[in-house]
Every structure is written in structure tokens, then in C-alpha cells.
Amino acid sequence: MPLVQLVVVLIVVGVLLGMVNRYIPMAGSIKSILNGVVVIVVVLWLLNVFGLFSSLSMIHVEYTGETESRWTSTPIRSVTDNQRS
């Protein structure tokens, strides 16, 4: 993506967000949530454009579907058991 196109997209998003903030009446808390969501989306989009977001996709959080922690299900050996081995 050319740099000029990137700047144009950022300007358009900024102008649209400014128009929404100025001309659409809404509560201040909703307005701040909307601004925060737009900023997060734009930052993620920029990371993707510059190729930095693809390296973040290698981070995986494993969901096992279990309600218990798997760390507590293994028996704990006492110090005396370790000394006997």
C-alpha cells in the first residue's frame, strides 16, 4: 500500500470520526468508547499494513475446556519422596 493512500485513509477515518463526534448526539461515555474502539481498530490495521501483526498471530492461548487447572491434578511429591529416589 502506497504511503499516500495510507495517509488518505487515516485522514478519512479521522474526519468521519470527528463528524460523528460533532453532529451525532450521544452520551460522553458512549462517545469515548466509540473513539477508543476506532483507535484500536486503526492501530491494529496499521500493524497489519506494516507486517507487524502477522508476528503477533503466532501467539496462541490454549483452551482445554476443563474447569480445573491442570496444575492441581498432578500429585505433589513430598521432599522425602524426592530424597528416596
Distance bins in CASP14 RR format, pairs under 12 A and 6 or more apart:
PFRMAT RR
TARGET T0000
AUTHOR 0000-0000-0000
RMODE 2
METHOD distances of the structure
MODEL  1
1 7 0 0 0 0 0 1 0 0 0 0 0
1 8 0 0 0 0 0 1 0 0 0 0 0
1 9 0 0 0 0 1 0 0 0 0 0 0
1 10 0 0 0 0 0 1 0 0 0 0 0
1 45 0 0 0 0 0 1 0 0 0 0 0
1 46 0 0 0 0 0 1 0 0 0 0 0
1 48 0 0 0 0 0 1 0 0 0 0 0
1 49 1 0 1 0 0 0 0 0 0 0 0
1 50 0 0 0 0 1 0 0 0 0 0 0
1 51 0 0 0 0 0 1 0 0 0 0 0
2 8 0 0 0 0 1 0 0 0 0 0 0
2 9 0 0 0 0 0 1 0 0 0 0 0
2 49 0 0 0 0 0 1 0 0 0 0 0
3 9 0 0 0 0 0 1 0 0 0 0 0
3 10 0 0 0 0 0 1 0 0 0 0 0
3 49 0 0 0 0 0 1 0 0 0 0 0
3 50 0 0 0 0 0 1 0 0 0 0 0
4 10 0 0 0 0 0 1 0 0 0 0 0
4 11 0 0 0 0 0 1 0 0 0 0 0
5 11 0 0 0 0 0 1 0 0 0 0 0
5 12 0 0 0 0 0 1 0 0 0 0 0
5 49 0 0 0 0 1 0 0 0 0 0 0
6 12 0 0 0 0 0 1 0 0 0 0 0
6 13 0 0 0 0 0 1 0 0 0 0 0
6 42 0 0 0 0 0 1 0 0 0 0 0
6 45 0 0 0 0 1 0 0 0 0 0 0
6 46 0 0 0 0 1 0 0 0 0 0 0
6 48 0 0 0 0 0 1 0 0 0 0 0
6 49 1 0 0 1 0 0 0 0 0 0 0
6 50 0 0 0 0 1 0 0 0 0 0 0
7 13 0 0 0 0 0 1 0 0 0 0 0
7 14 0 0 0 0 0 1 0 0 0 0 0
7 46 0 0 0 0 0 1 0 0 0 0 0
7 49 0 0 0 0 0 1 0 0 0 0 0
8 14 0 0 0 0 0 1 0 0 0 0 0
8 15 0 0 0 0 0 1 0 0 0 0 0
9 15 0 0 0 0 0 1 0 0 0 0 0
9 16 0 0 0 0 0 1 0 0 0 0 0
9 41 0 0 0 0 0 1 0 0 0 0 0
9 42 0 0 0 0 1 0 0 0 0 0 0
9 45 0 0 0 0 1 0 0 0 0 0 0
9 46 0 0 0 0 1 0 0 0 0 0 0
9 49 0 0 0 0 1 0 0 0 0 0 0
10 16 0 0 0 0 0 1 0 0 0 0 0
10 17 0 0 0 0 0 1 0 0 0 0 0
10 38 0 0 0 0 0 1 0 0 0 0 0
10 39 0 0 0 0 0 1 0 0 0 0 0
10 42 1 0 0 1 0 0 0 0 0 0 0
10 43 0 0 0 0 0 1 0 0 0 0 0
10 45 0 0 0 0 1 0 0 0 0 0 0
10 46 0 0 0 0 1 0 0 0 0 0 0
10 49 0 0 0 0 0 1 0 0 0 0 0
11 17 0 0 0 0 0 1 0 0 0 0 0
11 18 0 0 0 0 0 1 0 0 0 0 0
11 42 0 0 0 0 0 1 0 0 0 0 0
12 18 0 0 0 0 0 1 0 0 0 0 0
12 19 0 0 0 0 0 1 0 0 0 0 0
12 42 0 0 0 0 0 1 0 0 0 0 0
13 19 0 0 0 0 0 1 0 0 0 0 0
13 20 0 0 0 0 0 1 0 0 0 0 0
13 35 0 0 0 0 0 1 0 0 0 0 0
13 38 1 0 0 1 0 0 0 0 0 0 0
13 39 0 0 0 0 1 0 0 0 0 0 0
13 41 0 0 0 0 1 0 0 0 0 0 0
13 42 1 0 0 1 0 0 0 0 0 0 0
13 43 0 0 0 0 0 1 0 0 0 0 0
13 45 0 0 0 0 1 0 0 0 0 0 0
13 46 0 0 0 0 0 1 0 0 0 0 0
14 20 0 0 0 0 1 0 0 0 0 0 0
14 21 0 0 0 0 1 0 0 0 0 0 0
14 22 0 0 0 0 0 1 0 0 0 0 0
14 35 0 0 0 0 0 1 0 0 0 0 0
14 38 0 0 0 0 1 0 0 0 0 0 0
14 39 0 0 0 0 0 1 0 0 0 0 0
14 42 0 0 0 0 1 0 0 0 0 0 0
15 21 0 0 0 0 0 1 0 0 0 0 0
15 22 0 0 0 0 0 1 0 0 0 0 0
15 23 0 0 0 0 0 1 0 0 0 0 0
16 22 0 0 0 0 0 1 0 0 0 0 0
16 23 0 0 0 0 0 1 0 0 0 0 0
16 24 0 0 0 0 0 1 0 0 0 0 0
16 34 0 0 0 0 0 1 0 0 0 0 0
16 35 0 0 0 0 0 1 0 0 0 0 0
16 38 0 0 0 0 1 0 0 0 0 0 0
16 42 0 0 0 0 0 1 0 0 0 0 0
17 23 0 0 0 0 0 1 0 0 0 0 0
17 24 0 0 0 0 0 1 0 0 0 0 0
17 31 0 0 0 0 1 0 0 0 0 0 0
17 32 0 0 0 0 0 1 0 0 0 0 0
17 34 1 0 0 1 0 0 0 0 0 0 0
17 35 1 0 0 1 0 0 0 0 0 0 0
17 36 0 0 0 0 1 0 0 0 0 0 0
17 37 0 0 0 0 0 1 0 0 0 0 0
17 38 1 0 1 0 0 0 0 0 0 0 0
17 39 0 0 0 0 1 0 0 0 0 0 0
17 41 0 0 0 0 0 1 0 0 0 0 0
17 42 0 0 0 0 1 0 0 0 0 0 0
18 24 0 0 0 0 1 0 0 0 0 0 0
18 31 0 0 0 0 0 1 0 0 0 0 0
18 34 0 0 0 0 0 1 0 0 0 0 0
18 35 0 0 0 0 1 0 0 0 0 0 0
18 38 0 0 0 0 1 0 0 0 0 0 0
20 26 0 0 0 0 1 0 0 0 0 0 0
20 30 0 0 0 0 0 1 0 0 0 0 0
20 31 0 0 0 0 1 0 0 0 0 0 0
20 34 1 0 0 1 0 0 0 0 0 0 0
20 35 0 0 0 0 1 0 0 0 0 0 0
20 37 0 0 0 0 0 1 0 0 0 0 0
20 38 0 0 0 0 1 0 0 0 0 0 0
21 28 0 0 0 0 1 0 0 0 0 0 0
21 30 0 0 0 0 0 1 0 0 0 0 0
21 31 1 0 1 0 0 0 0 0 0 0 0
21 32 0 0 0 0 1 0 0 0 0 0 0
21 34 1 0 0 1 0 0 0 0 0 0 0
21 35 1 0 0 1 0 0 0 0 0 0 0
21 36 0 0 0 0 0 1 0 0 0 0 0
21 38 0 0 0 0 1 0 0 0 0 0 0
22 31 0 0 0 0 0 1 0 0 0 0 0
23 31 0 0 0 0 0 1 0 0 0 0 0
24 30 0 0 0 0 1 0 0 0 0 0 0
24 31 0 0 0 0 1 0 0 0 0 0 0
24 34 0 0 0 0 1 0 0 0 0 0 0
25 31 0 0 0 0 1 0 0 0 0 0 0
26 32 0 0 0 0 0 1 0 0 0 0 0
26 33 0 0 0 0 1 0 0 0 0 0 0
26 34 1 0 0 1 0 0 0 0 0 0 0
26 35 0 0 0 0 0 1 0 0 0 0 0
27 33 0 0 0 0 1 0 0 0 0 0 0
27 34 0 0 0 0 0 1 0 0 0 0 0
28 34 0 0 0 0 1 0 0 0 0 0 0
28 35 0 0 0 0 1 0 0 0 0 0 0
29 35 0 0 0 0 0 1 0 0 0 0 0
29 36 0 0 0 0 0 1 0 0 0 0 0
30 36 0 0 0 0 0 1 0 0 0 0 0
30 37 0 0 0 0 0 1 0 0 0 0 0
31 37 0 0 0 0 0 1 0 0 0 0 0
31 38 0 0 0 0 0 1 0 0 0 0 0
32 38 0 0 0 0 0 1 0 0 0 0 0
32 39 0 0 0 0 0 1 0 0 0 0 0
33 39 0 0 0 0 0 1 0 0 0 0 0
33 40 0 0 0 0 0 1 0 0 0 0 0
34 40 0 0 0 0 0 1 0 0 0 0 0
34 41 0 0 0 0 0 1 0 0 0 0 0
35 41 0 0 0 0 0 1 0 0 0 0 0
35 42 0 0 0 0 0 1 0 0 0 0 0
36 42 0 0 0 0 1 0 0 0 0 0 0
36 43 0 0 0 0 1 0 0 0 0 0 0
36 44 0 0 0 0 0 1 0 0 0 0 0
37 43 0 0 0 0 0 1 0 0 0 0 0
37 44 0 0 0 0 0 1 0 0 0 0 0
38 44 0 0 0 0 0 1 0 0 0 0 0
38 45 0 0 0 0 0 1 0 0 0 0 0
39 45 0 0 0 0 0 1 0 0 0 0 0
39 46 0 0 0 0 0 1 0 0 0 0 0
40 46 0 0 0 0 0 1 0 0 0 0 0
40 47 0 0 0 0 0 1 0 0 0 0 0
41 47 0 0 0 0 0 1 0 0 0 0 0
41 48 0 0 0 0 0 1 0 0 0 0 0
42 48 0 0 0 0 0 1 0 0 0 0 0
42 49 0 0 0 0 0 1 0 0 0 0 0
43 49 0 0 0 0 0 1 0 0 0 0 0
43 50 0 0 0 0 0 1 0 0 0 0 0
43 52 0 0 0 0 0 1 0 0 0 0 0
43 53 0 0 0 0 1 0 0 0 0 0 0
43 56 0 0 0 0 0 1 0 0 0 0 0
44 50 0 0 0 0 0 1 0 0 0 0 0
44 51 0 0 0 0 0 1 0 0 0 0 0
44 52 0 0 0 0 1 0 0 0 0 0 0
44 53 1 0 0 1 0 0 0 0 0 0 0
44 54 0 0 0 0 0 1 0 0 0 0 0
44 56 0 0 0 0 1 0 0 0 0 0 0
44 57 0 0 0 0 0 1 0 0 0 0 0
45 51 0 0 0 0 0 1 0 0 0 0 0
45 52 0 0 0 0 0 1 0 0 0 0 0
45 53 0 0 0 0 1 0 0 0 0 0 0
46 52 0 0 0 0 1 0 0 0 0 0 0
46 53 0 0 0 0 1 0 0 0 0 0 0
47 53 1 0 1 0 0 0 0 0 0 0 0
47 54 0 0 0 0 1 0 0 0 0 0 0
47 55 0 0 0 0 1 0 0 0 0 0 0
47 56 1 0 0 1 0 0 0 0 0 0 0
47 57 0 0 0 0 0 1 0 0 0 0 0
48 54 1 0 0 1 0 0 0 0 0 0 0
48 55 0 0 0 0 0 1 0 0 0 0 0
48 56 0 0 0 0 1 0 0 0 0 0 0
48 57 0 0 0 0 1 0 0 0 0 0 0
50 56 0 0 0 0 0 1 0 0 0 0 0
51 57 0 0 0 0 0 1 0 0 0 0 0
52 58 0 0 0 0 0 1 0 0 0 0 0
53 59 0 0 0 0 0 1 0 0 0 0 0
62 70 0 0 0 0 0 1 0 0 0 0 0
63 70 0 0 0 0 0 1 0 0 0 0 0
64 70 1 0 0 1 0 0 0 0 0 0 0
64 71 0 0 0 0 0 1 0 0 0 0 0
64 73 0 0 0 0 0 1 0 0 0 0 0
66 72 0 0 0 0 0 1 0 0 0 0 0
66 73 0 0 0 0 1 0 0 0 0 0 0
67 73 0 0 0 0 0 1 0 0 0 0 0
68 74 0 0 0 0 0 1 0 0 0 0 0
75 81 0 0 0 0 1 0 0 0 0 0 0
76 82 0 0 0 0 0 1 0 0 0 0 0
77 83 0 0 0 0 0 1 0 0 0 0 0
77 84 0 0 0 0 1 0 0 0 0 0 0
77 85 0 0 0 0 1 0 0 0 0 0 0
78 84 0 0 0 0 1 0 0 0 0 0 0
78 85 0 0 0 0 0 1 0 0 0 0 0
79 85 0 0 0 0 0 1 0 0 0 0 0
END
